[in-house]
């Protein structure tokens, strides 16, 4: 999920809250490996929430205009072929 869908924010908050509860349970039970894995997931969820907040607050578009495409220039090989053809046509 590269760009989180803003309509899924509430679901992401639920996931974060669930992760916090699971971390608390794992700490109570002494499951240190589980705590570490859940903290990684929690950091990811919080990062996605922060991304959503940044995109929602600074959502102004900037018009960069349309790029112009220059006419294609023949390569040296194409130029040589064209020259050879024109010389053959003259004979």
VENGIMO-V244602 format. One line per field, one symbol per residue. phi: phi as a letter, one per 20 degrees, with the letter a starting at -180 (. if undefined). A space follows every 10 residues. Layout:
BEGIN
phi: ???
END
This chain:
BEGIN
phi: .fdffgfegf fffgffffff ffffffffem efffgfffff ffffffffff ffffffedee edeemefedf ffefffffff ffffffffff e
END
